[in-house]
Amino acid sequence: MSRPTLAEAQVHPSVRDALAGYQKSILDEVRAAIANNDVVVVGMKQNPFPGKVRKLLKEHSVKHAYLEYGSYLSDWRRRLAIKMWTGWPTFPMVFVKGTFIGGFDDTQRLIASGEFQKLLESRA
């Protein structure tokens, strides 16, 4: 799978550093959480789906880290950086052993199929 992104040659040198450093601190925070936890959920206030995925994980006794970034009207720039990084347009974002697996529906589907447990037991 290859998600279309602009090739570096299509980005003018004068903006490359700004693009590469956009909201770097939040991406560093998310990457650190992913590196230090088997399961990470990234979410936001007011959106019911981060709560639903956390409840689902709890029901299956899956320990996870949760990072919450603002609400619909706050912290949108920081959330945008995470969306740009993953290419995923919505929250929650769920990571298992460093692998992005999608959101609530995707997590629910992987748990039901047994694939989630396989990912959790893998040596990432």
Beta strands, then each sheet from edge to edge (+ up, - down):
strand 1: 39-43
strand 2: 65-68
strand 3: 93-96
strand 4: 99-102
sheet 1: 2+ 1+ 3- 4+
end
